[in-house]
């Protein structure tokens, strides 16, 4: 069963993007294992903090990514880009030089916002960065979700049939993508 490290780009408790990640985990059932990484205690990137090792939360995050078969980014859009929490994790994971945890790792992006464009610009920026980091990024399908308050229930079920189908299609494509990029 593939193991997917999930990077949710929002740190707030009631994050709609965390709800989306939990709904995807629910939808996946036993097809894969989702591991939502804890990012709230990771400091802002500062090379001085390698003393001589990076801080423990950074080491924990990097080990989780290294052990995972793939990474799913679930990001909000902040001012027409992805969030600083995502960028911070990407920067930490890319250092020290030559010891990045990202190259070759299968990846996909989803995101939700209350607005009409549903994180399209954030995802476009993030694609650029992930390709630069050498990740094996899935190009299609894309999901730009305009989040409605009743879209996901308290048990993380997707209430609306069409949204559930969209998410299910994305998940199936990502699982096939992970399989295709399995080492060896
Ligand atoms: C936003 N929001 C937002 N939404 C959007 O569609 N495009 C944008 O550019 C922005 N910009 C933005 C900047 C900042 C600093 C904040 C805090 C918010 C609104 C955003 O989509 C909304 O707050 C989501 O609920 C954030 O995601 P989480 O935290 O609920 O997962």
py3Dmol code that shows the C-alpha trace and the ligand (Angstrom):
import py3Dmol

protein = """\
ATOM      1  CA  UNK A   1       0.000   0.000   0.000  1.00  0.00           C
ATOM      2  CA  UNK A   2       1.596   3.344  -1.018  1.00  0.00           C
ATOM      3  CA  UNK A   3       2.409   5.759   1.757  1.00  0.00           C
ATOM      4  CA  UNK A   4       1.695   9.416   0.949  1.00  0.00           C
ATOM      5  CA  UNK A   5       3.164  12.275   3.008  1.00  0.00           C
ATOM      6  CA  UNK A   6       0.647  15.137   2.964  1.00  0.00           C
ATOM      7  CA  UNK A   7       1.782  18.749   3.246  1.00  0.00           C
ATOM      8  CA  UNK A   8      -1.160  20.969   4.193  1.00  0.00           C
ATOM      9  CA  UNK A   9      -0.211  24.586   3.572  1.00  0.00           C
ATOM     10  CA  UNK A  10      -2.418  26.055   6.299  1.00  0.00           C
ATOM     11  CA  UNK A  11      -1.563  25.976  10.001  1.00  0.00           C
ATOM     12  CA  UNK A  12      -4.968  27.037  11.321  1.00  0.00           C
ATOM     13  CA  UNK A  13      -7.229  24.612  13.162  1.00  0.00           C
ATOM     14  CA  UNK A  14     -10.323  25.063  10.962  1.00  0.00           C
ATOM     15  CA  UNK A  15      -8.407  24.981   7.683  1.00  0.00           C
ATOM     16  CA  UNK A  16     -10.563  24.031   4.718  1.00  0.00           C
ATOM     17  CA  UNK A  17      -7.440  22.584   3.096  1.00  0.00           C
ATOM     18  CA  UNK A  18      -6.862  20.279   6.064  1.00  0.00           C
ATOM     19  CA  UNK A  19     -10.522  19.221   5.729  1.00  0.00           C
ATOM     20  CA  UNK A  20      -9.871  18.524   2.057  1.00  0.00           C
ATOM     21  CA  UNK A  21      -6.786  16.428   2.928  1.00  0.00           C
ATOM     22  CA  UNK A  22      -8.792  14.472   5.521  1.00  0.00           C
ATOM     23  CA  UNK A  23     -11.594  13.926   2.999  1.00  0.00           C
ATOM     24  CA  UNK A  24      -9.092  12.574   0.466  1.00  0.00           C
ATOM     25  CA  UNK A  25      -7.709  10.223   3.124  1.00  0.00           C
ATOM     26  CA  UNK A  26     -11.231   9.034   3.865  1.00  0.00           C
ATOM     27  CA  UNK A  27     -11.986   8.580   0.176  1.00  0.00           C
ATOM     28  CA  UNK A  28      -8.775   6.596  -0.326  1.00  0.00           C
ATOM     29  CA  UNK A  29      -9.696   4.079   2.381  1.00  0.00           C
ATOM     30  CA  UNK A  30      -7.275   1.147   2.278  1.00  0.00           C
ATOM     31  CA  UNK A  31      -5.838   2.039  -1.162  1.00  0.00           C
ATOM     32  CA  UNK A  32      -3.021   4.027   0.451  1.00  0.00           C
ATOM     33  CA  UNK A  33      -1.846   5.521   3.741  1.00  0.00           C
ATOM     34  CA  UNK A  34      -2.010   9.304   4.235  1.00  0.00           C
ATOM     35  CA  UNK A  35       0.349  10.891   6.742  1.00  0.00           C
ATOM     36  CA  UNK A  36      -0.515  14.572   7.404  1.00  0.00           C
ATOM     37  CA  UNK A  37       2.797  16.140   8.410  1.00  0.00           C
ATOM     38  CA  UNK A  38       2.929  18.466  11.421  1.00  0.00           C
ATOM     39  CA  UNK A  39       4.381  21.761  10.183  1.00  0.00           C
ATOM     40  CA  UNK A  40       3.404  24.179  12.966  1.00  0.00           C
ATOM     41  CA  UNK A  41       6.648  23.749  14.953  1.00  0.00           C
ATOM     42  CA  UNK A  42       9.041  24.102  12.011  1.00  0.00           C
ATOM     43  CA  UNK A  43      10.957  27.396  12.342  1.00  0.00           C
ATOM     44  CA  UNK A  44      11.489  29.773   9.443  1.00  0.00           C
ATOM     45  CA  UNK A  45      14.419  28.640   7.337  1.00  0.00           C
ATOM     46  CA  UNK A  46      17.686  29.950   8.735  1.00  0.00           C
ATOM     47  CA  UNK A  47      21.003  28.372   7.866  1.00  0.00           C
ATOM     48  CA  UNK A  48      22.358  29.282  11.328  1.00  0.00           C
ATOM     49  CA  UNK A  49      19.985  26.687  12.813  1.00  0.00           C
ATOM     50  CA  UNK A  50      22.071  23.851  11.301  1.00  0.00           C
ATOM     51  CA  UNK A  51      24.094  23.563  14.497  1.00  0.00           C
ATOM     52  CA  UNK A  52      25.390  21.063  13.339  1.00  0.00           C
ATOM     53  CA  UNK A  53      22.070  19.316  12.569  1.00  0.00           C
ATOM     54  CA  UNK A  54      18.805  21.059  11.603  1.00  0.00           C
ATOM     55  CA  UNK A  55      16.135  21.467  14.359  1.00  0.00           C
ATOM     56  CA  UNK A  56      14.315  18.275  15.415  1.00  0.00           C
ATOM     57  CA  UNK A  57      10.964  19.186  13.719  1.00  0.00           C
ATOM     58  CA  UNK A  58      12.819  19.695  10.445  1.00  0.00           C
ATOM     59  CA  UNK A  59      14.592  16.338  10.786  1.00  0.00           C
ATOM     60  CA  UNK A  60      11.226  14.693  11.542  1.00  0.00           C
ATOM     61  CA  UNK A  61       9.633  16.265   8.447  1.00  0.00           C
ATOM     62  CA  UNK A  62      12.547  15.324   6.195  1.00  0.00           C
ATOM     63  CA  UNK A  63      12.570  11.724   7.440  1.00  0.00           C
ATOM     64  CA  UNK A  64       8.814  11.443   6.844  1.00  0.00           C
ATOM     65  CA  UNK A  65       9.190  12.708   3.265  1.00  0.00           C
ATOM     66  CA  UNK A  66      12.175  10.427   2.601  1.00  0.00           C
ATOM     67  CA  UNK A  67      10.287   7.369   3.869  1.00  0.00           C
ATOM     68  CA  UNK A  68       7.103   8.192   1.923  1.00  0.00           C
ATOM     69  CA  UNK A  69       6.416   6.865  -1.561  1.00  0.00           C
ATOM     70  CA  UNK A  70       4.957  10.214  -2.650  1.00  0.00           C
ATOM     71  CA  UNK A  71       4.021  13.701  -1.476  1.00  0.00           C
ATOM     72  CA  UNK A  72       0.625  15.379  -1.816  1.00  0.00           C
ATOM     73  CA  UNK A  73       0.515  19.178  -1.462  1.00  0.00           C
ATOM     74  CA  UNK A  74      -2.822  20.588  -0.282  1.00  0.00           C
ATOM     75  CA  UNK A  75      -2.375  24.312  -0.400  1.00  0.00           C
ATOM     76  CA  UNK A  76      -4.453  27.423   0.139  1.00  0.00           C
ATOM     77  CA  UNK A  77      -3.831  30.477  -2.011  1.00  0.00           C
ATOM     78  CA  UNK A  78      -2.350  33.505  -0.219  1.00  0.00           C
ATOM     79  CA  UNK A  79      -2.154  36.661  -2.320  1.00  0.00           C
ATOM     80  CA  UNK A  80      -1.940  34.795  -5.605  1.00  0.00           C
ATOM     81  CA  UNK A  81       0.665  32.286  -4.504  1.00  0.00           C
ATOM     82  CA  UNK A  82       1.040  29.239  -2.271  1.00  0.00           C
ATOM     83  CA  UNK A  83       1.636  29.741   1.433  1.00  0.00           C
ATOM     84  CA  UNK A  84       4.844  30.473   3.366  1.00  0.00           C
ATOM     85  CA  UNK A  85       4.361  27.219   5.319  1.00  0.00           C
ATOM     86  CA  UNK A  86       4.747  25.266   2.063  1.00  0.00           C
ATOM     87  CA  UNK A  87       7.726  27.306   0.868  1.00  0.00           C
ATOM     88  CA  UNK A  88       9.427  26.948   4.250  1.00  0.00           C
ATOM     89  CA  UNK A  89       9.123  23.151   4.167  1.00  0.00           C
ATOM     90  CA  UNK A  90      10.391  23.045   0.588  1.00  0.00           C
ATOM     91  CA  UNK A  91      13.398  25.200   1.485  1.00  0.00           C
ATOM     92  CA  UNK A  92      14.309  23.151   4.576  1.00  0.00           C
ATOM     93  CA  UNK A  93      13.928  19.896   2.669  1.00  0.00           C
ATOM     94  CA  UNK A  94      16.223  21.113  -0.107  1.00  0.00           C
ATOM     95  CA  UNK A  95      19.230  21.697   2.193  1.00  0.00           C
ATOM     96  CA  UNK A  96      22.063  20.931   2.867  1.00  0.00           C
ATOM     97  CA  UNK A  97      23.015  21.215  -0.795  1.00  0.00           C
ATOM     98  CA  UNK A  98      23.129  17.727  -2.319  1.00  0.00           C
ATOM     99  CA  UNK A  99      20.935  16.240   0.421  1.00  0.00           C
ATOM    100  CA  UNK A 100      17.507  17.380  -0.781  1.00  0.00           C
ATOM    101  CA  UNK A 101      14.613  15.037   0.023  1.00  0.00           C
ATOM    102  CA  UNK A 102      12.596  16.127  -3.047  1.00  0.00           C
ATOM    103  CA  UNK A 103      14.252  14.886  -6.304  1.00  0.00           C
ATOM    104  CA  UNK A 104      12.403  12.055  -8.031  1.00  0.00           C
ATOM    105  CA  UNK A 105       9.637  11.930  -5.421  1.00  0.00           C
ATOM    106  CA  UNK A 106       6.200  11.561  -7.062  1.00  0.00           C
ATOM    107  CA  UNK A 107       4.016  14.563  -6.198  1.00  0.00           C
ATOM    108  CA  UNK A 108       0.588  16.037  -6.845  1.00  0.00           C
ATOM    109  CA  UNK A 109      -1.154  19.289  -5.901  1.00  0.00           C
ATOM    110  CA  UNK A 110      -4.720  20.048  -4.839  1.00  0.00           C
ATOM    111  CA  UNK A 111      -6.162  23.072  -3.115  1.00  0.00           C
ATOM    112  CA  UNK A 112      -9.347  24.791  -1.998  1.00  0.00           C
ATOM    113  CA  UNK A 113     -10.407  28.364  -1.418  1.00  0.00           C
ATOM    114  CA  UNK A 114     -13.784  30.011  -0.906  1.00  0.00           C
ATOM    115  CA  UNK A 115     -13.164  32.070  -4.060  1.00  0.00           C
ATOM    116  CA  UNK A 116     -14.013  31.273  -7.670  1.00  0.00           C
ATOM    117  CA  UNK A 117     -10.485  30.456  -8.876  1.00  0.00           C
ATOM    118  CA  UNK A 118      -9.998  27.757  -6.209  1.00  0.00           C
ATOM    119  CA  UNK A 119      -6.183  28.160  -5.747  1.00  0.00           C
ATOM    120  CA  UNK A 120      -5.388  28.071  -9.494  1.00  0.00           C
ATOM    121  CA  UNK A 121      -2.665  30.726  -9.226  1.00  0.00           C
ATOM    122  CA  UNK A 122      -1.147  29.195  -6.081  1.00  0.00           C
ATOM    123  CA  UNK A 123      -0.967  25.818  -7.801  1.00  0.00           C
ATOM    124  CA  UNK A 124       0.591  27.326 -10.897  1.00  0.00           C
ATOM    125  CA  UNK A 125       3.370  28.915  -8.782  1.00  0.00           C
ATOM    126  CA  UNK A 126       3.874  25.720  -6.812  1.00  0.00           C
ATOM    127  CA  UNK A 127       4.232  23.647  -9.993  1.00  0.00           C
ATOM    128  CA  UNK A 128       7.102  25.836 -11.072  1.00  0.00           C
ATOM    129  CA  UNK A 129       8.928  25.348  -7.750  1.00  0.00           C
ATOM    130  CA  UNK A 130       8.329  21.575  -7.513  1.00  0.00           C
ATOM    131  CA  UNK A 131       9.662  21.009 -11.016  1.00  0.00           C
ATOM    132  CA  UNK A 132      12.718  23.091 -10.089  1.00  0.00           C
ATOM    133  CA  UNK A 133      13.254  20.797  -7.096  1.00  0.00           C
ATOM    134  CA  UNK A 134      13.244  17.767  -9.405  1.00  0.00           C
ATOM    135  CA  UNK A 135      10.021  16.218  -8.127  1.00  0.00           C
ATOM    136  CA  UNK A 136       8.089  13.861 -10.411  1.00  0.00           C
ATOM    137  CA  UNK A 137       5.022  16.100 -10.528  1.00  0.00           C
ATOM    138  CA  UNK A 138       1.724  14.785 -11.912  1.00  0.00           C
ATOM    139  CA  UNK A 139       0.453  17.247 -14.550  1.00  0.00           C
ATOM    140  CA  UNK A 140      -3.145  16.059 -14.944  1.00  0.00           C
ATOM    141  CA  UNK A 141      -5.825  15.999 -13.684  1.00  0.00           C
ATOM    142  CA  UNK A 142      -5.902  19.352 -11.899  1.00  0.00           C
ATOM    143  CA  UNK A 143      -8.328  20.259  -9.132  1.00  0.00           C
ATOM    144  CA  UNK A 144      -9.268  23.840  -8.334  1.00  0.00           C
ATOM    145  CA  UNK A 145     -11.878  23.575  -5.628  1.00  0.00           C
ATOM    146  CA  UNK A 146     -14.244  26.383  -4.645  1.00  0.00           C
ATOM    147  CA  UNK A 147     -15.001  25.328  -1.104  1.00  0.00           C
ATOM    148  CA  UNK A 148     -18.564  25.479   0.252  1.00  0.00           C
ATOM    149  CA  UNK A 149     -19.204  25.119   4.001  1.00  0.00           C
ATOM    150  CA  UNK A 150     -21.333  21.961   3.594  1.00  0.00           C
ATOM    151  CA  UNK A 151     -19.033  20.261   1.085  1.00  0.00           C
ATOM    152  CA  UNK A 152     -17.393  17.931   3.657  1.00  0.00           C
ATOM    153  CA  UNK A 153     -19.173  16.566   6.731  1.00  0.00           C
ATOM    154  CA  UNK A 154     -17.819  16.088  10.281  1.00  0.00           C
ATOM    155  CA  UNK A 155     -16.639  12.537   9.456  1.00  0.00           C
ATOM    156  CA  UNK A 156     -14.640  13.835   6.448  1.00  0.00           C
ATOM    157  CA  UNK A 157     -17.083  12.472   3.877  1.00  0.00           C
ATOM    158  CA  UNK A 158     -17.488  14.486   0.666  1.00  0.00           C
ATOM    159  CA  UNK A 159     -21.214  15.212   0.573  1.00  0.00           C
ATOM    160  CA  UNK A 160     -21.579  16.355  -3.027  1.00  0.00           C
ATOM    161  CA  UNK A 161     -21.458  13.544  -5.671  1.00  0.00           C
ATOM    162  CA  UNK A 162     -19.698  15.579  -8.346  1.00  0.00           C
ATOM    163  CA  UNK A 163     -16.948  16.769  -5.993  1.00  0.00           C
ATOM    164  CA  UNK A 164     -16.498  13.229  -4.656  1.00  0.00           C
ATOM    165  CA  UNK A 165     -16.099  11.972  -8.223  1.00  0.00           C
ATOM    166  CA  UNK A 166     -13.577  14.725  -9.072  1.00  0.00           C
ATOM    167  CA  UNK A 167     -11.508  13.925  -5.999  1.00  0.00           C
ATOM    168  CA  UNK A 168     -11.782  10.187  -6.616  1.00  0.00           C
ATOM    169  CA  UNK A 169     -10.522  10.629 -10.193  1.00  0.00           C
ATOM    170  CA  UNK A 170      -7.593  12.705  -8.974  1.00  0.00           C
ATOM    171  CA  UNK A 171      -6.719  10.127  -6.346  1.00  0.00           C
ATOM    172  CA  UNK A 172      -6.900   7.241  -8.831  1.00  0.00           C
ATOM    173  CA  UNK A 173      -4.630   9.111 -11.248  1.00  0.00           C
ATOM    174  CA  UNK A 174      -2.169   9.894  -8.457  1.00  0.00           C
ATOM    175  CA  UNK A 175      -2.043   6.259  -7.288  1.00  0.00           C
ATOM    176  CA  UNK A 176      -1.332   5.178 -10.885  1.00  0.00           C
ATOM    177  CA  UNK A 177       1.337   7.906 -11.116  1.00  0.00           C
ATOM    178  CA  UNK A 178       2.990   6.669  -7.908  1.00  0.00           C
ATOM    179  CA  UNK A 179       2.963   3.097  -9.198  1.00  0.00           C
ATOM    180  CA  UNK A 180       4.547   4.218 -12.485  1.00  0.00           C
ATOM    181  CA  UNK A 181       7.347   5.983 -10.593  1.00  0.00           C
ATOM    182  CA  UNK A 182       8.031   3.195  -8.126  1.00  0.00           C
ATOM    183  CA  UNK A 183      11.816   2.715  -7.850  1.00  0.00           C
ATOM    184  CA  UNK A 184      13.088  -0.336  -9.711  1.00  0.00           C
TER     185      UNK A 184
END
"""
ligand_1 = """\
31
LIG
C -6.270 34.625 1.455
N -7.296 34.088 0.674
C -7.160 34.046 -0.692
N -8.017 33.284 -1.488
C -7.829 33.204 -2.819
O -8.584 32.505 -3.499
N -6.824 33.904 -3.438
C -5.950 34.675 -2.735
O -5.054 35.266 -3.304
C -6.124 34.767 -1.316
N -5.263 35.520 -0.556
C -5.247 35.353 0.826
C -4.208 35.906 1.578
C -4.142 35.670 2.951
C -2.979 36.193 3.739
C -5.154 34.902 3.580
C -5.073 34.612 5.070
C -6.196 34.416 2.850
C -8.454 33.455 1.329
C -8.176 31.987 1.568
O -8.510 31.255 0.401
C -9.046 31.502 2.727
O -8.712 32.229 3.909
C -8.864 30.011 2.958
O -9.812 29.593 3.917
C -7.443 29.697 3.467
O -7.252 28.309 3.516
P -7.377 27.473 4.877
O -6.530 28.133 5.910
O -8.843 27.516 5.278
O -6.949 26.105 4.508
"""
view = py3Dmol.view(width=600, height=400)
view.addModel(protein, "pdb")
view.setStyle({"model": 0}, {"cartoon": {"style": "trace"}})
view.addModel(ligand_1, "xyz")
view.setStyle({"model": 1}, {"stick": {}})
view.zoomTo()
view.show()
